[in-house]
């Protein structure tokens, strides 16, 4: 796939984006969920080797292809690794799956009810390396815990600033201002985030498009205006801690938004499974998430 083909697939593709980008501190938890205890490995190299083997098993599964999985977000080390003897982004592209790379380096401490992204001084070099490997886009995450307008405005401003840097590097940014689904002010935060994204995206210079990755809103259809915004290529949703059945029910209520699930995609997979069991479990999860992304529930009259 050339860049034009990947853009069309992401904009119009009938599927969802798999998030395979657990990194650093979240890797032991991801491995534990996969059935590998911390006592089974020693040090970061062994840990990252095991998580790469898990991701390779997913990517090479027969059901993991561009028919229902239109994109996949990678951790930097996964991008730099190989699957089936090929660079991971190339292995994805050959399966019809558009590759993205997680670029944020974690979160700052909370201030004004939000956690901004830590500085990324080596971002330009990472973007150049990713572009050379055939990566299409990036993903950058920050977190909103409270409905603080000053904090949410700052989050959106930082996300768009980083997005402009990504666009300058020739990639498509996926802005992820996640609202914590356990926030006591979640509905109010949804409303402020919609206001700030609409305002700041409309004021963005140039005419390039970005993607948005958002938490599923309290009120179904709340982000419809972002789905229709002229500066937005596609809106995707994270599962945010919901189990897959609940995440899929909530996703199906939101027009034009597709999944970009991580835990909700991988939660039933185990290291000890036979290939047949693994492929059946992964295939079932892909089918369920694809249905919620593409077959939307009718709004009540």
BANU-818014 format. One record per residue: residue in one letter; x, y, z of N, C-alpha, C in turn. Coordinates in steps of 0.001 Angstrom, whole numbers, padded with zeros to 6 digits, always signed. Layout:
AXYZXYZXYZ
...
//
This chain:
X+000833-001197+000000+000000+000000+000000+000873+001255+000000
X+000564+002172-000896+001195+003478-000896+000457+004383+000095
X+001033+005579+000359+000420+006495+001323-001019+006830+000943
X-001274+007034-000350-002630+007337-000811-003586+006200-000454
X-003137+004973-000660-003979+003806-000354-004236+003703+001143
X-003205+003979+001937-003363+003899+003391-004305+004988+003896
X-004179+006185+003326-005084+007272+003723-006527+006899+003434
X-006769+006356+002266-008139+005966+001891-008651+004858+002815
X-007786+003901+003137-008209+002785+003991-008584+003292+005385
X-007786+004206+005922-008077+004736+007253-009319+005619+007226
X-009489+006417+006190-010633+007322+006117-011943+006570+005902
X-011911+005539+005063-013152+004893+004615-013244+003411+004941
X-012183+002833+005489-012141+001392+005685-013204+000884+006636
X-013702-000300+006315-014773-000928+007079-014147-001857+008118
X-013623-001274+009182-012926-002084+010170-012522-001253+011372
X-011502-001715+012122-011053-001003+013321-009536-001056+013412
X-008996-000333+014387-007549-000239+014586-007171-000970+015868
X-006255-001912+015758-005773-002658+016925-004672-001850+017606
X-004740-001743+018932-003711-001042+019696-002776-002069+020323
X-001592-002210+019736-000592-003176+020206+000617-002420+020750
X+000353-001386+021543+001405-000435+021892+001691-000332+023386
X+001366-001377+024157+001740-001335+025577+003254-001148+025671
X+003686-000304+026599+005109+000017+026676+005543+000162+028119
X+006854+000079+028336+007420+000372+029648+006669-000264+030797
X+006092+000594+031646+005432+000141+032859+004197-000698+032635
X+003559-000585+031471+002344-001372+031222+002643-002753+030648
X+003900-003016+030287+004242-004300+029679+004077-005479+030653
X+004566-005389+031914+004357-006528+032827+002878-006865+033008
X+002026-005844+033084+000591-006091+033240+000028-006776+031997
X+000488-006345+030814+000030-006972+029569+000473-008437+029513
X+001703-008710+029937+002194-010094+029930+001452-010945+030954
X+001149-010365+032103+000409-011102+033125-000976-011484+032599
X-001613-010544+031917-002908-010835+031312-002824-011926+030266
X-001648-012058+029653-001404-013072+028626-001004-014414+029239
X-000865-014438+030575-000541-015683+031264+000927-015889+031549
X+001713-014818+031477+003152-014916+031763+003460-014127+033029
X+003837-014823+034093+004155-014188+035375+005493-013445+035298
X+005654-012454+036175+006910-011688+036184+008112-012581+036514
X+007866-013670+037236+008973-014576+037585+009497-015349+036375
X+008785-015269+035249+009181-016024+034057+010260-015319+033242
X+010584-014084+033606+011603-013355+032844+012439-012503+033785
X+013619-012150+033306+014548-011358+034103+015057-010196+033263
X+014717-008982+033662+015222-007805+032969+014363-007393+031785
X+014636-006178+031326+013829-005597+030259+013950-006347+028940
X+015151-006819+028615+015312-007460+027309+014448-008712+027197
X+014454-009534+028235+013601-010732+028206+012120-010347+028195
X+011778-009324+028971+010383-008876+029014+009926-008401+027637
X+010721-007556+027000+010331-007039+025683+010374-008142+024616
X+011244-009115+024797+011252-010249+023871+009953-011035+023936
X+009438-011224+025145+008186-011965+025316+006995-011189+024761
X+006958-009862+024990+005830-009082+024469+005897-009001+022949
X+007124-008984+022398+007238-008980+020939+006764-010311+020357
X+007074-011396+021055+006599-012708+020582+005067-012758+020596
X+004454-012155+021630+002997-012100+021686+002438-011314+020507
X+003019-010158+020255+002540-009322+019156+002768-009995+017805
X+003886-010683+017657+004139-011402+016412+003096-012486+016188
X+002723-013162+017279+001709-014216+017176+000368-013625+016744
X+000052-012452+017258-001190-011780+016867-001137-011367+015403
X-000057-010688+015014+000040-010142+013660+000030-011232+012603
X+000600-012401+012929+000671-013486+011936-000531-014427+011997
X-001452-014176+012914-002668-015012+012981-003480-014834+011699
X-004080-015906+011176-004820-015808+009916-005916-014752+009923
X-006552-014531+011080-007666-013582+011154-007217-012130+011244
X-005915-011910+011482-005414-010542+011636-004966-010037+010277
X-005896-009467+009547-005598-008961+008201-006470-007749+007930
X-006262-007142+006771-006924-005895+006445-008405-005992+006177
X-008979-007189+006207-010424-007301+006001-011209-006647+007135
X-010770-006850+008378-011487-006284+009526-010598-005401+010404
X-009290-005620+010344-008335-004798+011092-007664-003870+010086
X-008057-002596+010078-007526-001699+009039-006223-001031+009457
X-005928-001041+010763-004699-000420+011236-004229-001055+012527
X-002965-000806+012878-002409-001302+014142-001411-000279+014666
X-001518+000008+015974-000597+000937+016629+000501+000131+017312
X+001748+000499+017036+002900-000235+017533+003664+000570+018580
X+004279-000137+019519+005286+000427+020409+006572+000576+019603
X+007414+001543+019977+008624+001836+019205+009513+000603+019013
X+009696-000179+020064+010550-001367+019941+009929-002407+019016
X+008591-002465+018986+007927-003388+018064+008135-002923+016628
X+008029-001626+016413+008283-001066+015076+009693-001410+014597
X+010656-001331+015505+012054-001576+015135+012383-003068+015033
X+011467-003925+015486+011692-005366+015421+011214-005965+014114
X+011192-007291+014081+010786-007998+012865+009689-009012+013170
X+008869-009243+012176+007829-010270+012220+007956-011077+010930
X+008095-012381+011073+008292-013244+009895+009492-012818+009057
X+010541-012342+009740+011763-011965+009038+011703-010641+008310
X+010638-009852+008541+010500-008549+007883+010314-007478+008948
X+010675-006223+008650+010356-005145+009588+008857-005158+009904
X+008507-004975+011170+007111-005102+011580+006151-004248+010741
X+006468-002969+010450+005526-002204+009622+005303-002832+008252
X+006355-003379+007670+006213-004006+006355+005358-005267+006440
X+005541-006042+007514+004719-007243+007709+003245-006874+007810
X+002940-005774+008491+001555-005314+008600+001017-004884+007235
X+001791-004083+006529+001343-003576+005228+001042-004725+004277
X+001867-005765+004310+001641-006917+003430+000358-007661+003783
X-000131-007471+005014-001397-008082+005432-002574-007126+005255
X-002303-005957+004665-003358-004982+004434-003690-004129+005636
X-002774-004082+006619-003006-003351+007869-002081-002128+007902
X-002659-000952+008148-001912+000308+008132-001174+000491+009467
X+000152+000711+009438+000915+000822+010689+000970+002242+011257
X+000816+002309+012592+000979+003546+013361+002039+003291+014425
X+002589+004385+014997+003575+004263+016061+003172+005161+017233
X+003238+004608+018438+003024+005403+019667+004267+006250+019903
X+004091+007565+020026+005261+008444+020144+005407+009087+021507
X+004351+009127+022331+004480+009823+023616+005393+009037+024552
X+005985+009778+025476+006948+009193+026428+006379+009149+027841
X+005055+009066+027946+004422+008996+029251+003837+010326+029663
X+003321+010369+030895+002533+011493+031369+003229+012265+032482
X+002991+013581+032497+003416+014423+033609+002491+014170+034808
X+002878+014658+035973+002001+014606+037139+000761+015466+036876
X-000330+015131+037555-001579+015858+037322-001481+017320+037766
X-002011+018198+036922-002158+019620+037252-003409+020114+036542
X-004212+020922+037217-005474+021406+036645-006360+020258+036152
X-006318+019147+036883-007196+018029+036566-006800+017209+035361
X-005584+017440+034811-005148+016708+033609-003692+016280+033757
X-003307+015326+032915-001902+014906+032828-001426+015122+031401
X-000550+016089+031248+000013+016428+029939+001054+015385+029540
X+001440+015409+028276+002506+014535+027801+003864+015066+028241
X+004760+014164+028572+006138+014553+028861+006809+015056+027581
X+007879+015834+027709+008581+016332+026514+009087+015179+025638
X+009175+015436+024346+009647+014442+023371+010788+015049+022562
X+011963+015229+023174+013055+015943+022479+013577+015219+021240
X+013371+013904+021162+013893+013149+020006+012799+012802+019004
X+011689+013552+019042+010543+013204+018200+010859+013269+016719
X+011563+014304+016271+011828+014426+014828+012613+013222+014308
X+013578+012755+015091+014359+011587+014678+013486+010341+014626
X+012585+010180+015607+011681+009034+015615+010739+009075+014409
X+010224+010260+014098+009327+010395+012946+010042+010025+011651
X+011284+010469+011513+012044+010158+010302+012293+008655+010184
X+012624+008020+011307+012859+006573+011277+011567+005824+010947
X+010463+006246+011556+009172+005606+011304+008759+005767+009846
X+008922+006963+009325+008580+007225+007922+009385+006319+006999
X+010675+006151+007319+011530+005289+006503+011124+003831+006527
X+010450+003414+007610+010000+002028+007735+008603+001806+007144
X+007996+002885+006638+006690+002751+006010+005514+003023+006926
X+005787+003541+008138+004710+003853+009074+003864+005005+008524
X+002552+004925+008704+001614+005915+008187+001345+007045+009166
X+001180+006704+010452+000751+007713+011414+001287+007458+012800
X+000934+008367+013712+001402+008304+015098+000205+008312+016040
X+000476+008023+017313-000529+008167+018358+000125+008772+019582
X-000531+009766+020171+000049+010441+021328-001045+010651+022376
X-000798+010170+023601-001831+010108+024641-001562+011061+025793
X-002618+011769+026204-002639+012497+027459-003964+012173+028150
X-004116+012546+029420-005268+012074+030195-005963+013239+030909
X-007291+013218+030827-008150+014198+031496-008858+013490+032651
X-008641+013969+033870-009250+013360+035047-010436+014157+035588
X-010436+015469+035355-011492+016333+035885-011933+017333+034817
X-013128+017891+035006-013691+018820+034023-013173+020230+034278
X-011869+020413+034121-011217+021698+034321-010939+022304+032948
X-011624+023397+032594-011489+023935+031243-010067+024367+030930
X-009394+024996+031888-008014+025426+031645-007121+024227+031335
X-007276+023160+032116-006470+021966+031892-006785+021301+030567
X-008071+021181+030245-008469+020510+028996-008032+021336+027790
X-008143+022663+027884-007675+023513+026789-006174+023334+026561
X-005421+023202+027669-003966+023004+027554-003639+021650+026931
X-004413+020621+027320-004220+019285+026733-004415+019344+025212
X-005522+019954+024781-005821+020017+023346-004750+020832+022620
X-004319+021918+023222-003282+022756+022606-001993+021962+022416
X-001587+021224+023447-000370+020419+023328-000539+019322+022280
X-001696+018673+022277-001937+017620+021300-001821+018165+019866
X-002391+019320+019628-002354+019889+018276-000950+020354+017914
X-000219+020891+018881+001172+021289+018616+002010+020077+018213
X+001866+018982+018951+002591+017760+018594+002101+017247+017239
X+000786+017312+017019+000232+016890+015739+000816+017657+014567
X+001022+018951+014743+001622+019752+013665+003061+019317+013389
X+003779+018947+014443+005146+018451+014277+005137+017123+013515
X+004157+016277+013831+004026+014991+013133+003708+015214+011657
X+002776+016117+011379+002426+016423+009988+003648+016941+009224
X+004451+017777+009878+005665+018296+009235+006655+017174+008925
X+006578+016093+009717+007443+014939+009484+006889+013962+008463
X+005740+014289+007875+005187+013469+006799+004298+012330+007259
X+003866+012345+008532+002989+011305+009054+001659+011926+009499
X+000668+011072+009751-000657+011531+010163-000809+011320+011667
X-001059+012392+012431-001164+012245+013886-002538+011763+014333
X-002543+010894+015333-003763+010488+016023-003695+011116+017419
X-004466+012170+017627-004470+012876+018898-005327+012098+019891
X-004803+011848+021086-005539+011049+022068-005650+011782+023407
X-006627+012680+023550-006899+013293+024848-007901+012430+025622
X-007402+011386+026247-008273+010401+026911-008954+010991+028141
X-010258+010776+028255-010972+011109+029489-011064+009838+030327
X-010584+009921+031553-010627+008788+032475-012087+008386+032708
X-012450+007138+032368-013857+006740+032494-014296+006619+033951
X-013341+006701+034890-013694+006692+036316-013805+008100+036888
X-013674+009103+036030-013758+010482+036502-015146+010781+037063
X-015218+011459+038210-016522+011843+038750-017174+012970+037956
X-016415+013565+037039-016915+014688+036232-016857+014360+034742
X-017093+013095+034431-016875+012614+033071-017757+013312+032038
X-019047+013429+032299-019958+014055+031327-019569+015511+031082
X-019213+016217+032147-018793+017611+032001-017484+017704+031224
X-016578+016754+031465-015312+016733+030726-015563+016454+029245
X-016496+015551+028937-016875+015305+027534-017272+016609+026852
X-018110+017406+027533-018625+018640+026940-017506+019651+026696
X-016625+019812+027674-015523+020769+027511-014573+020304+026414
X-014282+018995+026381-013373+018476+025360-013941+018706+023959
X-015224+018468+023786-015838+018715+022485-015683+020184+022090
X-015954+021095+023018-015813+022531+022734-014385+022869+022319
X-013423+022392+023105-012025+022759+022853-011493+022139+021563
X-011827+020883+021320-011375+020261+020069-011989+020967+018865
X-013277+021252+018922-013940+021924+017799-013301+023285+017536
X-013088+024042+018592-012523+025391+018448-011081+025354+017950
X-010255+024521+018581-008833+024532+018244-008539+023838+016911
X-009302+022800+016571-009115+022182+015251-009507+023156+014143
X-010570+023913+014356-011016+024882+013352-009994+025992+013150
X-009225+026297+014198-008218+027357+014123-006847+026843+013662
X-006725+025554+013447-005436+024965+013075-004995+025471+011706
X-003749+025905+011559-003293+026386+010252-003214+025259+009224
X-003250+025643+007947-003166+024658+006875-004483+023952+006669
X-004416+022853+005903-005648+022101+005641-005472+020602+005850
X-004342+020204+006440-004091+018782+006685-005056+018252+007741
X-005353+016957+007647-006283+016337+008589-005530+015554+009663
X-006171+015456+010828-005657+014644+011928-006687+013574+012256
X-006276+012596+013040-007201+011618+013594-007402+011921+015070
X-008505+011454+015613-008779+011612+017039-009022+010249+017655
X-008454+010035+018840-008751+008840+019625-009322+009308+020952
X-010589+008988+021197-011304+009522+022353-011873+008394+023206
X-012160+008727+024458-012906+007802+025312-014362+007780+024861
X-015006+006642+025015-016419+006551+024669-017213+007518+025544
X-018045+008375+024947-018713+009416+025723-019856+008880+026579
X-020186+009634+027617-021319+009273+028472-022613+009286+027666
X-022771+010321+026827-023974+010462+026014-023678+009987+024593
X-024321+008914+024123-024083+008444+022755-024302+009565+021733
X-023408+009625+020758-023509+010637+019723-022907+011978+020099
X-022337+012082+021303-021806+013362+021774-020710+013899+020849
X-019938+013001+020246-018821+013441+019404-019156+013435+017908
X-020438+013430+017558-020828+013445+016142-020191+014601+015378
X-020108+015772+016031-019548+016944+015351-018073+016744+015015
X-017370+015946+015802-015964+015655+015490-015862+014664+014335
X-016780+013703+014297-016813+012760+013171-016973+013526+011851
X-017768+014589+011880-018066+015365+010676-017125+016536+010448
X-016191+016780+011362-015329+017969+011270-014412+017871+010043
X-014274+018951+009270-013463+018893+008042-011973+018662+008271
X-011475+018850+009496-010052+018639+009763-009772+017261+010360
X-010821+016412+010449-010669+015097+011087-010797+013988+010045
X-009741+013181+009921-009734+012059+008983-010604+010912+009498
X-010493+010596+010798-011274+009500+011388-011270+009658+012896
X-012360+009300+013525-012437+009258+014987-012468+007801+015418
X-011590+007469+016359-011547+006113+016911-011720+006216+018420
X-012100+005101+019040-012352+005100+020482-011493+004068+021179
X-011017+004431+022370-010318+003457+023204-011327+002757+024108
X-010964+001582+024589-011877+000859+025483-011819+001419+026899
X-010679+001989+027284-010593+002752+028523-010795+001982+029808
X-010667+000667+029772-010883-000129+030978-012165-000920+030957
X-013061-000629+030011-014243-001474+029847-013820-002869+029389
X-014523-003891+029849-014375-005215+029259-014969-005176+027851
X-014542-006107+027015-014937-006052+025598-016447-005993+025370
X-017276-006827+026023-018712-006745+025722-019295-005361+025987
X-018926-004759+027107-019456-003431+027439-018891-002373+026502
X-017591-002464+026195-016981-001506+025271-017655-001560+023906
X-017969-002756+023443-018601-002906+022135-020024-002351+022129
X-020762-002583+023215-022119-002026+023317-022064-000500+023253
X-021160+000108+024022-021050+001569+024031-020583+002099+022672
X-019619+001420+022074-019123+001845+020758-020220+001809+019710
X-021046+000777+019741-022083+000616+018715-023108+001743+018747
X-023159+002503+019852-024117+003608+019975-023615+004901+019340
X-022359+004903+018857-021742+006140+018383-021429+006079+016898
X-022195+006848+016136-022068+006879+014678-020671+007315+014250
X-020147+006604+013253-018913+007043+012612-017642+006822+013401
X-017740+006278+014616-016552+006041+015438-016232+004553+015415
X-014969+004237+015144-014524+002846+015128-013633+002588+016342
X-013405+001330+016624-012593+000960+017789-011106+001152+017531
X-010403+001468+018602-008954+001292+018656-008662+000705+020031
X-009002-000581+020176-008964-001247+021471-007632-001969+021681
X-007214-002023+022940-006026-002763+023343-006430-003916+024253
X-006683-003610+025532-007062-004670+026476-008329-005402+026035
X-009299-004652+025521-010558-005284+025114-010374-006215+023919
X-009308-006014+023150-008999-006927+022046-008267-008163+022541
X-007369-007979+023499-006422-009036+023881-006813-009801+025139
X-007909-009417+025801-008163-009886+027167-008329-011398+027305
X-008738-012090+026239-008958-013539+026350-007786-014373+025828
X-006736-013721+025327-005608-014460+024757-004656-014919+025860
X-004142-016143+025737-003223-016691+026725-002033-017357+026021
X-000883-017177+026627+000361-017753+026103+000253-019273+025944
X-000480-019926+026858-000536-021384+026890-001467-021976+025821
X-002229-021155+025129-003173-021669+024135-002453-022324+022965
X-003057-023365+022416-002587-023900+021136-002850-022862+020064
X-002212-023019+018913-002443-022076+017823-003912-022043+017425
X-004551-023199+017406-005970-023249+017036-006822-022489+018048
X-006538-022688+019343-007293-021970+020378-007033-020469+020313
X-005773-020117+020127-005388-018703+020049-006077-018015+018876
X-006011-018656+017713-006605-018056+016510-008123-017946+016632
X-008747-018944+017258-010204-018900+017443-010588-017779+018400
X-009842-017619+019493-010139-016577+020468-009928-015192+019866
X-008804-015008+019196-008517-013714+018567-009543-013411+017480
X-009892-014416+016686-010874-014217+015626-012232-013811+016164
X-012631-014406+017282-013901-014035+017900-013897-012599+018391
X-012780-012189+019003-012661-010808+019475-012689-009830+018307
X-011969-010155+017235-011946-009287+016052-013346-009153+015465
X-014062-010260+015372-015430-010218+014824-016337-009326+015672
X-016232-009457+016993-017103-008695+017897-016804-007193+017811
X-015516-006841+017801-015128-005424+017750-015430-004839+016378
X-015228-005609+015335-015555-005152+013978-017041-004853+013869
X-017880-005724+014414-019328-005504+014347-019729-004219+015050
X-019140-003956+016222-019472-002731+016951-018964-001478+016252
X-017896-001633+015467-017339-000502+014729-018118-000171+013473
X-018780-001165+012911-019394-000994+011585-020919-001113+011556
X-021498-001858+012495-022954-002037+012514-023489-001297+013726
X-023922-000069+013513-024276+000796+014627-025708+000581+015097
X-025903+000690+016408-027235+000575+016981-028059+001791+016571
X-029352+001586+016325-030232+002697+015964-030512+003534+017206
X-030476+004847+017026-030833+005739+018129-032330+005632+018421
X-032733+005751+019689-034167+005703+020002-034895+006868+019353
X-036126+006619+018907-036896+007662+018232-037312+008747+019224
//
